Amino acid sequence: MPIWLGIDIASASVKVAVVRSTYRKVALARLTGADVAANGGLAQAIRVAVMQALQGEAQVADAVAVAIDGSRVAIHRLALPATAQKQLADVLAYELEAQVPFELATSVFDWRLLERSLGQEELPLVAAVARVEDVRTCIDLIKEAVGQEPERVGVGAFALATLVPFVPALEEEDAVAIVDLGSKTSEVLVLERGEPVFARTISAGTAGLPGTAPRLARDIGVSFAAHRARGGLAPTRVYLCGEGAFEKGAEGYLSSALELPVGLLPEPSIDLTAMPPEAHELPRHAKAIALALSLAGRGAGMNLRRGPLAFERSFAWVRERIPLLAGLAATILVSFVFSTWTRLYAVHREHEALEAALASVTKEVLGTEATSAQDAQDLLSKEAALTDEDPMPHADAFDMMVQLSDAVPSSVKHDVEEFDVQKGHVLVRGVVGSIPDAQSIASALSESKCLNDVKIKSTTQAVGSDRQKYVLELDLRCPEDVKNVPKKKGETSTSGSAAASGAGGK
């Protein structure tokens, strides 16, 4: 069960939120805080707050998130051509270089694409730029106090945008504002339809109240006006969080000064069963909770751990999880072996079933069982060579009639009494002038390659005439219609040659 740590660093206090992640939900485990002055410095206050937060938990959190002060970051809202989307990082760097007040080569930046309106051809986005040295100072501070580097470094008020998926009220209106009231500074975030579009850090907080209240309200109102001047929507509701959200009369005074409904930020829809009832002042720790939830990969926050500051897991983190990784690898291996064996077993059974079906069919059709495709093919070829007849022979009865017509000399009077063709055997009963005429017809027919065994069976004198009747028989079979019987195994070509020689000698 991963443990995420969100650390909210302010000038006067440090707040820490511990969130545990389960398979289907996240649960808030503990909220702690520490005063900077009472603990002798910022690093010591962070150390004390984290130690209190991790009581009963692991000594080291799985991941840590922190946010750099908003006054150390430049926020810009831009609109780039849609054609630049594939090379957005390069194009954005070029655009920001002319707008930020410091060298971009020594800076890191992150951005978030905003939702485009229908028909809009440009890419609206919000970008945050900070100096590398400022971000590194924040990372080193956490590493010194906690003993591990933060995985994410958020951007001022933009860290609060991570709460949007967990607080439905932030998406109910077109534009709302979240004001994180601190002791010396306050942060303003404007959301339009749940997307963070504007953020500003103002140098007024709850210190000096009630005398400084007009200035605080004026600075918040000026921030809203600056957002509207850039084409943004005017907020219709303001939510308060941070230490100053619980100052007496803060809601009523700001609502009157801003002429807007003002209330405490609603509680996020996460599991709070581990929290005692008296600790449910969640708006006080809203930013710390948002930073912890940002480690879940949800929300609209930004992360300045990029480029030379990109986060890398240490070998110690991997070594601690070797047993888990080994268990997962063993599970995958066992699953793979079992899946492979099951597949091979299924294929083997299918092969046996097909062999049995082939043996049954060949026994029924060919009279002999065959258990392989090659044996079945040999049986089928042999059977076809012995019994199959070509349904379209190269010579038929019509061709025989033409051959007979061509064989009769023009000087011979020839009458056909009967012409019969049955399965390649031809019987002709004819009448000619003399026996030599019948023999000449038989000789002419013998010259055709498709007519075999041409014989005159008998001749008789026609009754009441000097003409001769004859009976002619022959076989109608072209060489192309004769199929070669495949040789049996062990039969040599010598026997075939000898048979051919014997046939030729007849």
Backbone torsions as a table, in degrees:
resi	resn	phi	psi	omega
1	MET	NA	106.8	-177.3
2	PRO	-61.5	145.1	177.6
3	ILE	-116.7	120.0	-178.6
4	TRP	-109.1	140.1	-176.0
5	LEU	-120.5	123.4	174.9
6	GLY	-111.0	126.2	-176.1
7	ILE	-118.3	116.8	178.3
8	ASP	-101.7	111.6	-176.8
9	ILE	-101.2	117.2	175.0
10	ALA	-115.9	174.3	-176.8
11	SER	-69.9	-31.2	-175.7
12	ALA	-108.1	-19.0	-176.2
13	SER	-151.6	165.0	176.9
14	VAL	-125.9	132.6	178.2
15	LYS	-121.3	141.4	-176.5
16	VAL	-130.3	136.2	175.1
17	ALA	-123.3	135.5	177.1
18	VAL	-110.8	123.9	179.9
19	VAL	-121.9	130.7	175.4
20	ARG	-103.2	135.8	-179.7
21	SER	-104.5	131.6	173.3
22	THR	-114.0	-174.4	-175.0
23	TYR	-62.9	-40.3	-174.1
24	ARG	-117.5	-6.2	-176.5
25	LYS	-153.4	169.8	173.9
26	VAL	-119.4	146.6	-177.1
27	ALA	-127.9	136.4	175.9
28	LEU	-82.8	118.4	-173.6
29	ALA	-93.2	-42.7	-174.8
30	ARG	-161.7	147.8	174.7
31	LEU	-126.4	130.8	178.4
32	THR	-137.5	166.0	177.6
33	GLY	-151.6	160.1	179.4
34	ALA	-147.9	139.3	178.9
35	ASP	-83.4	133.7	-176.2
36	VAL	-68.0	-46.5	-177.1
37	ALA	-66.2	-39.9	-177.6
38	ALA	-69.4	-22.6	-177.8
39	ASN	-104.5	9.6	172.7
40	GLY	73.7	29.1	175.9
41	GLY	136.7	164.7	-174.6
42	LEU	-68.8	-45.8	-177.7
43	ALA	-62.1	-41.8	180.0
44	GLN	-68.1	-37.7	178.2
45	ALA	-63.8	-40.5	177.3
46	ILE	-63.1	-42.9	-178.2
47	ARG	-62.7	-44.5	-178.9
48	VAL	-65.2	-44.0	-178.6
49	ALA	-64.5	-40.8	-179.1
50	VAL	-69.1	-40.7	179.0
51	MET	-62.0	-40.8	177.8
52	GLN	-67.1	-36.7	-178.1
53	ALA	-69.6	-33.2	-175.8
54	LEU	-92.1	9.2	176.6
55	GLN	-63.2	128.1	-177.8
56	GLY	82.1	-5.1	178.0
57	GLU	-108.9	-171.3	175.5
58	ALA	-65.5	153.2	-179.8
59	GLN	-67.5	-27.4	179.6
60	VAL	-127.4	132.4	178.7
61	ALA	-73.2	155.8	178.1
62	ASP	-69.2	-32.4	178.8
63	ALA	-156.8	150.3	-177.9
64	VAL	-127.5	140.6	176.4
65	ALA	-130.0	141.9	179.9
66	VAL	-141.4	166.8	178.6
67	ALA	-128.6	137.9	175.4
68	ILE	-78.0	149.3	-179.7
69	ASP	-58.3	134.9	-176.9
70	GLY	-61.0	-25.2	179.9
71	SER	-72.1	-12.6	179.6
72	ARG	-97.3	8.2	-175.6
73	VAL	-127.3	140.0	174.4
74	ALA	-98.9	125.4	-179.0
75	ILE	-107.1	130.1	179.7
76	HIS	-134.8	137.8	174.2
77	ARG	-107.3	123.2	-173.2
78	LEU	-127.2	164.7	172.4
79	ALA	-134.2	115.5	-177.2
80	LEU	-109.4	156.1	177.1
81	PRO	-60.8	145.4	-179.2
82	ALA	-62.9	-25.3	179.7
83	THR	-68.8	-13.4	-177.3
84	ALA	-90.5	5.1	-173.6
85	GLN	-64.2	-36.1	-178.6
86	LYS	-71.6	-24.4	178.6
87	GLN	-123.1	44.8	-172.0
88	LEU	-63.7	-40.7	-178.1
89	ALA	-60.9	-43.7	-179.5
90	ASP	-68.6	-43.9	-179.3
91	VAL	-66.4	-41.0	-179.9
92	LEU	-64.4	-39.5	177.7
93	ALA	-60.3	-39.8	179.1
94	TYR	-65.8	-42.0	-179.3
95	GLU	-68.9	-39.2	-177.6
96	LEU	-71.9	-28.1	-176.3
97	GLU	-59.5	-31.7	-178.9
98	ALA	-86.7	-5.5	-173.8
99	GLN	-115.0	-27.4	-177.4
100	VAL	-81.5	148.8	-176.6
101	PRO	-84.8	15.3	178.2
102	PHE	-145.7	168.7	-175.5
103	GLU	-65.3	128.4	-179.3
104	LEU	-73.2	-23.5	-180.0
105	ALA	-64.9	-25.8	179.4
106	THR	-106.7	27.5	-176.5
107	SER	-129.1	163.9	171.3
108	VAL	-124.5	149.1	-179.8
109	PHE	-144.2	155.2	175.1
110	ASP	-137.7	160.9	-177.6
111	TRP	-146.1	165.4	175.8
112	ARG	-138.5	124.8	175.4
113	LEU	-73.3	136.5	177.8
114	LEU	-97.7	162.1	-179.6
115	GLU	-69.0	131.8	179.4
116	ARG	-87.4	143.3	174.7
117	SER	-77.6	160.9	-176.4
118	LEU	-61.6	128.0	178.9
119	GLY	86.4	-5.8	179.8
120	GLN	-73.9	128.5	-175.8
121	GLU	-96.4	-6.3	-179.4
122	GLU	-103.7	160.0	178.5
123	LEU	-99.6	105.4	176.4
124	PRO	-79.1	138.4	179.7
125	LEU	-153.4	162.7	174.6
126	VAL	-119.9	129.7	-178.3
127	ALA	-120.9	145.9	177.1
128	ALA	-124.2	130.5	-177.6
129	VAL	-125.2	134.8	177.8
130	ALA	-140.9	154.2	176.4
131	ARG	-69.0	144.0	178.1
132	VAL	-59.1	-40.3	-176.2
133	GLU	-66.4	-34.2	178.5
134	ASP	-68.9	-42.5	179.2
135	VAL	-67.4	-39.2	-180.0
136	ARG	-66.0	-36.5	177.5
137	THR	-61.4	-40.8	177.6
138	CYS	-64.8	-41.6	179.6
139	ILE	-64.6	-45.1	-179.1
140	ASP	-64.3	-34.3	179.3
141	LEU	-63.9	-44.7	179.0
142	ILE	-67.3	-40.5	179.9
143	LYS	-63.0	-38.7	179.2
144	GLU	-67.6	-39.6	-174.7
145	ALA	-82.5	-38.2	-172.5
146	VAL	-103.3	-27.1	-177.7
147	GLY	93.2	4.4	175.2
148	GLN	-147.2	151.4	-177.4
149	GLU	-79.4	147.7	175.3
150	PRO	-72.2	140.3	178.3
151	GLU	-77.3	-30.7	179.7
152	ARG	-128.3	142.8	172.3
153	VAL	-123.1	104.1	-178.0
154	GLY	-76.6	-179.1	-176.0
155	VAL	-121.5	101.8	171.9
156	GLY	40.4	-127.4	-177.9
157	ALA	-68.0	-20.1	-179.5
158	PHE	-62.3	-21.6	177.8
159	ALA	-62.4	-28.5	-179.7
160	LEU	-67.9	-19.6	-179.4
161	ALA	-65.2	-17.7	177.9
162	THR	-65.0	-20.3	-179.3
163	LEU	-76.1	-12.5	-174.4
164	VAL	-56.0	-48.0	-179.9
165	PRO	-65.1	-18.0	-175.9
166	PHE	-103.6	-9.2	179.1
167	VAL	-125.7	93.4	-176.4
168	PRO	-58.4	-27.3	-178.0
169	ALA	-61.6	-23.4	-179.1
170	LEU	-73.5	-11.9	179.3
171	GLU	-112.1	2.1	-174.8
172	GLU	-76.1	-25.1	-178.1
173	GLU	-119.3	162.9	-177.3
174	ASP	-63.0	-40.1	-178.2
175	ALA	-145.3	127.9	175.7
176	VAL	-133.3	161.8	179.2
177	ALA	-126.5	143.9	173.3
178	ILE	-116.1	126.2	179.5
179	VAL	-115.7	116.2	177.1
180	ASP	-93.2	102.1	-175.7
181	LEU	-84.9	114.6	177.1
182	GLY	-103.0	-175.0	-178.7
183	SER	-75.0	-47.5	-177.8
184	LYS	-110.2	-28.0	178.9
185	THR	-132.0	160.8	177.1
186	SER	-134.5	154.3	-179.3
187	GLU	-121.7	138.2	-177.4
188	VAL	-117.5	129.7	176.9
189	LEU	-127.5	130.4	177.2
190	VAL	-110.1	129.1	178.3
191	LEU	-113.1	132.5	173.5
192	GLU	-116.7	114.3	-177.3
193	ARG	53.3	40.2	176.1
194	GLY	84.8	-0.5	-179.1
195	GLU	-105.7	133.5	177.1
196	PRO	-73.4	120.5	-176.0
197	VAL	-120.1	-15.5	-176.4
198	PHE	-152.8	137.3	176.8
199	ALA	-144.3	143.6	179.2
200	ARG	-152.5	142.9	174.1
201	THR	-104.6	123.6	-178.9
202	ILE	-109.2	147.2	-175.1
203	SER	-89.7	47.1	176.7
204	ALA	-141.4	135.2	179.8
205	GLY	-138.3	-156.2	-177.3
206	THR	-84.9	-11.1	177.3
207	ALA	-65.5	130.6	179.5
208	GLY	93.9	-0.3	177.2
209	LEU	-66.2	147.0	6.7
210	PRO	-89.9	-1.2	-176.1
211	GLY	-64.2	-33.1	-177.6
212	THR	-91.1	5.1	-177.8
213	ALA	-59.8	-44.1	179.4
214	PRO	-60.1	-39.8	179.3
215	ARG	-64.6	-42.4	179.6
216	LEU	-60.9	-46.0	180.0
217	ALA	-65.0	-39.4	179.4
218	ARG	-63.9	-42.7	-179.3
219	ASP	-65.3	-38.0	177.2
220	ILE	-65.7	-43.2	178.6
221	GLY	-64.0	-38.8	177.8
222	VAL	-64.2	-36.9	178.1
223	SER	-63.3	-41.6	177.2
224	PHE	-63.9	-39.4	179.8
225	ALA	-65.9	-38.0	177.9
226	ALA	-63.9	-36.7	177.3
227	HIS	-66.3	-42.7	179.2
228	ARG	-66.5	-33.0	179.7
229	ALA	-65.3	-23.2	178.7
230	ARG	-91.7	12.5	177.3
231	GLY	92.2	10.1	-179.5
232	GLY	-84.2	168.8	179.1
233	LEU	-85.6	146.7	177.2
234	ALA	-74.4	130.6	178.7
235	PRO	-61.9	142.5	178.5
236	THR	-104.3	-6.8	178.8
237	ARG	-156.9	147.7	179.6
238	VAL	-122.7	132.4	176.6
239	TYR	-112.4	134.9	-179.0
240	LEU	-103.4	145.3	173.6
241	CYS	-149.8	177.0	-177.2
242	GLY	89.0	-179.8	-178.0
243	GLU	-59.4	-40.8	-175.2
244	GLY	-71.5	-12.9	-178.8
245	ALA	-65.6	-20.3	-177.6
246	PHE	-103.7	10.3	173.6
247	GLU	-66.4	137.6	-177.5
248	LYS	-62.6	126.3	177.8
249	GLY	81.4	4.9	-177.2
250	ALA	-64.6	-43.3	-177.4
251	GLU	-65.2	-48.0	-177.7
252	GLY	-64.7	-43.1	-178.1
253	TYR	-65.8	-47.5	-178.5
254	LEU	-66.3	-34.7	177.8
255	SER	-63.7	-39.8	178.7
256	SER	-70.6	-41.2	-177.2
257	ALA	-71.9	-37.3	-177.2
258	LEU	-91.3	-11.9	-177.0
259	GLU	56.5	43.2	179.6
260	LEU	-139.7	152.8	173.0
261	PRO	-65.7	130.2	-178.8
262	VAL	-126.7	133.0	178.5
263	GLY	-154.5	172.2	178.0
264	LEU	-70.1	148.4	177.4
265	LEU	-63.8	128.3	179.9
266	PRO	-62.2	156.4	178.8
267	GLU	-70.0	142.3	178.1
268	PRO	-70.5	151.7	-178.5
269	SER	-86.1	69.7	174.9
270	ILE	-125.7	170.6	-177.8
271	ASP	-70.2	118.7	-178.4
272	LEU	-114.7	15.1	-175.6
273	THR	-64.7	-24.9	-179.4
274	ALA	-81.4	-7.7	-177.4
275	MET	-93.5	135.3	175.3
276	PRO	-68.6	152.0	-177.3
277	PRO	-57.7	-36.6	-178.0
278	GLU	-72.7	-11.0	-178.6
279	ALA	-99.4	16.8	-175.7
280	HIS	-88.3	24.1	172.4
281	GLU	-81.6	63.4	-172.5
282	LEU	-64.8	-34.9	178.8
283	PRO	-56.9	-25.7	178.8
284	ARG	-64.9	-32.3	-178.2
285	HIS	-110.7	24.3	-173.3
286	ALA	-57.9	-43.0	-177.0
287	LYS	-69.3	-39.8	178.0
288	ALA	-63.6	-41.4	177.6
289	ILE	-63.6	-42.3	179.9
290	ALA	-62.5	-40.3	179.1
291	LEU	-65.2	-40.0	177.9
292	ALA	-65.0	-41.7	-179.9
293	LEU	-69.1	-24.5	179.0
294	SER	-64.0	-21.4	178.6
295	LEU	-72.9	-11.4	176.9
296	ALA	-80.3	-6.6	179.4
297	GLY	84.3	6.9	179.1
298	ARG	-106.7	165.4	178.1
299	GLY	95.0	-177.4	-172.2
300	ALA	-118.4	24.2	-179.6
301	GLY	-74.4	174.0	178.0
302	MET	-116.3	162.7	-178.3
303	ASN	-137.6	118.8	-178.6
304	LEU	-90.9	7.3	174.4
305	ARG	-83.1	77.8	-178.1
306	ARG	-133.5	167.5	177.1
307	GLY	57.4	-125.3	-177.8
308	PRO	-68.6	-13.0	-179.1
309	LEU	-104.3	11.3	-177.4
310	ALA	-58.1	138.1	-176.0
311	PHE	-76.1	135.6	176.6
312	GLU	-127.9	133.3	176.5
313	ARG	-68.6	138.3	178.4
314	SER	-80.9	164.8	178.6
315	PHE	-66.7	-31.1	179.4
316	ALA	-62.9	-38.1	178.3
317	TRP	-63.6	-40.4	179.2
318	VAL	-69.5	-39.9	-178.2
319	ARG	-63.8	-37.2	178.9
320	GLU	-64.6	-24.5	-176.3
321	ARG	-104.6	11.4	177.9
322	ILE	-59.5	-44.2	177.8
323	PRO	-58.6	-41.9	179.0
324	LEU	-64.9	-44.0	179.7
325	LEU	-64.7	-39.3	178.6
326	ALA	-64.5	-41.4	177.7
327	GLY	-62.6	-42.2	177.8
328	LEU	-63.9	-41.1	179.3
329	ALA	-64.3	-41.1	178.9
330	ALA	-64.6	-40.0	178.4
331	THR	-62.9	-43.7	179.1
332	ILE	-63.4	-41.7	-179.7
333	LEU	-63.5	-46.3	179.7
334	VAL	-62.1	-42.2	179.3
335	SER	-62.4	-39.8	-179.8
336	PHE	-66.1	-44.9	-180.0
337	VAL	-62.8	-46.1	-179.7
338	PHE	-63.3	-41.6	179.2
339	SER	-64.3	-41.3	179.3
340	THR	-65.5	-43.5	179.0
341	TRP	-62.7	-41.9	179.7
342	THR	-62.2	-41.8	179.9
343	ARG	-65.8	-44.4	178.9
344	LEU	-63.6	-40.0	178.4
345	TYR	-63.1	-41.5	179.0
346	ALA	-64.7	-40.8	178.8
347	VAL	-65.1	-40.8	179.5
348	HIS	-63.0	-45.1	178.6
349	ARG	-64.4	-37.6	177.7
350	GLU	-65.6	-38.8	178.2
351	HIS	-63.4	-42.2	178.5
352	GLU	-63.5	-41.3	179.7
353	ALA	-64.2	-39.3	179.1
354	LEU	-68.2	-38.7	177.5
355	GLU	-62.5	-42.7	179.3
356	ALA	-64.1	-40.4	178.6
357	ALA	-65.7	-39.4	179.2
358	LEU	-65.4	-42.0	179.5
359	ALA	-63.4	-39.6	-179.9
360	SER	-65.8	-43.9	-177.7
361	VAL	-68.3	-43.8	-179.1
362	THR	-67.2	-33.8	177.5
363	LYS	-66.2	-39.6	-177.7
364	GLU	-73.4	-40.5	-173.7
365	VAL	-89.7	-44.4	-173.0
366	LEU	-104.1	-9.7	178.2
367	GLY	85.9	-5.5	-179.0
368	THR	-135.1	136.6	179.3
369	GLU	-76.4	139.2	174.9
370	ALA	-130.1	130.0	-177.1
371	THR	-106.0	4.1	177.3
372	SER	-138.4	158.6	-178.7
373	ALA	-64.6	-35.5	-179.0
374	GLN	-67.6	-42.9	178.3
375	ASP	-63.0	-40.5	178.4
376	ALA	-64.7	-39.5	179.5
377	GLN	-65.5	-39.1	178.6
378	ASP	-65.0	-44.0	178.4
379	LEU	-62.9	-40.4	-178.7
380	LEU	-67.7	-40.5	178.4
381	SER	-64.9	-41.7	179.7
382	LYS	-65.0	-42.9	180.0
383	GLU	-65.8	-38.8	-179.8
384	ALA	-67.8	-37.8	-179.7
385	ALA	-67.7	-30.1	-177.2
386	LEU	-87.2	-33.8	-169.8
387	THR	-118.7	-25.7	-174.3
388	ASP	-71.1	141.1	174.6
389	GLU	-114.8	143.3	179.4
390	ASP	-72.7	119.2	-179.7
391	PRO	-67.7	-14.6	178.2
392	MET	-131.6	80.3	-179.8
393	PRO	-66.7	164.6	-178.5
394	HIS	-74.5	-18.3	177.4
395	ALA	-139.5	134.0	-179.7
396	ASP	-124.7	-168.4	-176.9
397	ALA	-61.7	-36.7	179.4
398	PHE	-64.5	-42.4	177.6
399	ASP	-62.6	-36.9	178.6
400	MET	-63.4	-40.0	177.9
401	MET	-62.5	-39.8	178.0
402	VAL	-64.9	-43.7	179.7
403	GLN	-61.0	-42.8	179.5
404	LEU	-63.9	-40.7	179.4
405	SER	-63.7	-40.2	-179.7
406	ASP	-70.8	-28.6	-177.0
407	ALA	-76.6	-19.0	-178.9
408	VAL	-83.7	119.1	178.9
409	PRO	-61.7	152.1	-178.6
410	SER	-65.9	-21.2	-177.8
411	SER	-86.8	-5.8	-175.6
412	VAL	-104.6	133.0	174.3
413	LYS	-88.3	122.4	-172.4
414	HIS	-132.2	128.5	176.7
415	ASP	-119.8	142.2	178.8
416	VAL	-108.6	119.3	177.1
417	GLU	-90.7	-32.9	-179.5
418	GLU	-149.9	137.4	177.1
419	PHE	-138.0	112.3	-173.7
420	ASP	-131.2	130.4	177.3
421	VAL	-124.5	118.4	-179.2
422	GLN	-133.4	110.1	176.0
423	LYS	50.5	47.8	176.7
424	GLY	83.5	-2.5	176.9
425	HIS	-104.4	130.3	-174.5
426	VAL	-114.0	133.8	175.4
427	LEU	-125.0	123.9	-179.7
428	VAL	-122.3	124.9	171.7
429	ARG	-111.8	117.4	-176.9
430	GLY	-134.3	171.1	179.3
431	VAL	-128.7	126.3	178.7
432	VAL	-129.4	175.5	-177.8
433	GLY	-71.9	-35.2	-176.5
434	SER	-153.6	168.0	178.5
435	ILE	-63.5	-41.2	176.8
436	PRO	-57.7	-33.0	177.7
437	ASP	-64.4	-40.8	178.3
438	ALA	-64.5	-40.2	179.8
439	GLN	-66.9	-35.9	179.0
440	SER	-66.7	-34.4	177.3
441	ILE	-67.0	-42.2	179.3
442	ALA	-63.6	-40.7	179.4
443	SER	-63.5	-42.5	179.5
444	ALA	-63.7	-38.1	179.4
445	LEU	-69.5	-30.5	-179.0
446	SER	-65.6	-21.4	-178.1
447	GLU	-75.1	-14.0	179.6
448	SER	-78.3	137.6	-177.8
449	LYS	-72.5	-19.0	-178.7
450	CYS	-93.1	-5.0	-179.4
451	LEU	-110.9	121.7	-174.8
452	ASN	-123.7	149.7	177.7
453	ASP	54.4	51.7	178.9
454	VAL	-77.1	118.1	-177.1
455	LYS	-140.2	141.8	171.3
456	ILE	-92.4	111.8	-174.6
457	LYS	-74.4	-37.8	-177.8
458	SER	-161.7	157.2	174.8
459	THR	-135.3	141.2	178.5
460	THR	-142.0	153.9	179.1
461	GLN	-75.8	132.0	177.3
462	ALA	-68.5	137.9	-178.9
463	VAL	-68.4	128.5	178.5
464	GLY	70.6	19.2	-179.9
465	SER	-152.8	157.8	177.7
466	ASP	-89.0	6.2	-179.6
467	ARG	-83.5	163.3	-175.1
468	GLN	-114.0	133.2	171.0
469	LYS	-92.3	145.7	179.5
470	TYR	-141.2	155.8	176.3
471	VAL	-119.9	121.4	-176.9
472	LEU	-117.2	129.8	177.1
473	GLU	-125.4	145.5	178.0
474	LEU	-160.7	168.2	176.5
475	ASP	-107.2	129.4	178.3
476	LEU	-98.4	99.6	-177.3
477	ARG	-155.0	115.4	179.0
478	CYS	-82.1	155.6	178.5
479	PRO	-59.2	-30.1	-178.2
480	GLU	-70.3	-20.8	-178.6
481	ASP	-85.5	-7.2	-178.3
482	VAL	-87.5	120.0	-179.9
483	LYS	-92.5	139.6	178.4
484	ASN	-81.6	127.3	176.5
485	VAL	-76.6	125.7	-179.3
486	PRO	-61.3	143.5	-177.8
487	LYS	-73.1	145.0	175.2
488	LYS	-76.3	158.2	178.4
489	LYS	-63.1	132.2	-179.8
490	GLY	95.1	-15.0	-179.7
491	GLU	-77.7	131.5	-177.2
492	THR	-98.6	161.9	179.5
493	SER	-70.9	-15.1	-178.6
494	THR	-66.5	-41.0	-179.1
495	SER	-65.3	-37.5	177.9
496	GLY	-64.0	-39.6	179.9
497	SER	-67.1	-38.4	-179.7
498	ALA	-66.1	-39.2	178.7
499	ALA	-64.7	-39.1	179.4
500	ALA	-65.4	-38.4	-179.9
501	SER	-65.4	-41.0	179.4
502	GLY	-63.4	-40.7	179.4
503	ALA	-65.4	-38.9	-179.3
504	GLY	-69.3	-23.8	-179.1
505	GLY	-80.6	-12.9	-179.8
506	LYS	-71.9	NA	NA
